[in-house]
Amino acid sequence: MKKDIHPEYREVLFHDTSVDKYFLIRSTLKTTQTKEWEDGKTYPYYAIETSSASHPFYTGQQKILDTGGRVQRFEKKFGKKSN
């Protein structure tokens, strides 16, 4: 294998600013900011706006809108599946 071609893989502190939640994850992300974590160590820090803690798909708050009765048209055309 070639030497010195892989980026540094280290622990990075991600901060979801929309819900004020922190994640300590290993990453190759390069950042100039640092922040002290709960364990007393200082880690590279990166702020994000959306993560699994705030995204509606992962929190279960996502709503599917049936605009124009697409489900009813499908069921009318192909029939409702019986269990």
GUVOSE-398398 format. One line per 2 residues: number of its first residue (from 1); for each residue x, y, z of C-alpha. Coordinates in nm, 4 decimals. Layout:
BEGIN
NUM) X:Y:Z ~ ...
***
This chain:
BEGIN
1) 0.0000:0.0000:0.0000 ~ 0.1085:0.3550:-0.0637
3) 0.2078:0.5561:0.2395 ~ 0.0601:0.8925:0.3386
5) -0.2374:0.8826:0.0999 ~ -0.5133:0.8281:0.3579
7) -0.6627:1.1171:0.5574 ~ -0.6327:1.1197:0.9352
9) -0.9151:0.9206:1.0977 ~ -0.9920:1.0624:1.4415
11) -1.2725:1.1343:1.6853 ~ -1.4689:1.4510:1.6012
13) -1.7340:1.6189:1.8150 ~ -2.0440:1.7005:1.6073
15) -2.3035:1.9434:1.7439 ~ -2.6602:1.9388:1.6100
17) -2.7484:2.3031:1.6691 ~ -3.1231:2.2614:1.6045
19) -3.1725:2.0355:1.9098 ~ -2.8482:2.1150:2.0972
21) -2.7237:1.7555:2.0955 ~ -2.3613:1.6410:2.0686
23) -2.2197:1.3279:1.9005 ~ -1.8643:1.1990:1.9314
25) -1.7939:1.0089:1.6092 ~ -1.4790:0.8970:1.4294
27) -1.4360:1.0904:1.1055 ~ -1.1848:1.2220:0.8527
29) -1.3462:1.5676:0.8578 ~ -1.0942:1.8500:0.8823
31) -1.1893:2.1376:1.1112 ~ -1.0017:2.4172:1.2856
33) -1.2359:2.4490:1.5843 ~ -1.1974:2.2459:1.9032
35) -1.4182:2.1948:2.2064 ~ -1.3854:2.0189:2.5400
37) -1.6161:1.7189:2.5811 ~ -1.7736:1.5617:2.8937
39) -1.4747:1.3321:2.9440 ~ -1.2411:1.6321:2.9851
41) -1.0615:1.5780:2.6529 ~ -1.0514:1.8343:2.3736
43) -1.1770:1.7186:2.0331 ~ -1.2106:1.8767:1.6888
45) -1.5557:2.0406:1.6751 ~ -1.8030:2.0740:1.3873
47) -2.1539:2.2269:1.4053 ~ -2.4312:2.0790:1.1879
49) -2.7941:2.1821:1.1364 ~ -2.9562:1.8402:1.0919
51) -2.8728:1.4952:1.2261 ~ -3.0611:1.1792:1.3189
53) -3.1649:1.3557:1.6411 ~ -3.3524:1.6316:1.4581
55) -3.4468:1.4989:1.1129 ~ -3.8209:1.4215:1.0873
57) -3.7607:1.0835:0.9204 ~ -3.5583:0.9526:1.2164
59) -3.7655:1.1170:1.4897 ~ -4.0923:0.9717:1.3555
61) -4.2474:1.3128:1.2928 ~ -4.2434:1.2864:0.9135
63) -4.5841:1.3167:0.7558 ~ -4.6744:1.1770:0.4163
65) -4.9296:1.3899:0.2375 ~ -5.1588:1.2312:-0.0159
67) -5.2178:1.5176:-0.2538 ~ -5.4784:1.4641:-0.5165
69) -5.5971:1.1241:-0.3906 ~ -5.3118:0.9253:-0.5436
71) -5.3680:0.6335:-0.3074 ~ -5.7385:0.6158:-0.3903
73) -5.6680:0.6281:-0.7660 ~ -5.4139:0.3472:-0.7291
75) -5.6545:0.1347:-0.5261 ~ -5.9332:0.2002:-0.7782
77) -5.7138:0.1074:-1.0741 ~ -5.5410:-0.2001:-0.9282
79) -5.7766:-0.2969:-0.6482 ~ -5.7175:-0.2939:-0.2783
81) -5.4887:-0.5762:-0.1630 ~ -5.6592:-0.8066:0.0853
83) -5.4563:-0.9610:0.3665
***
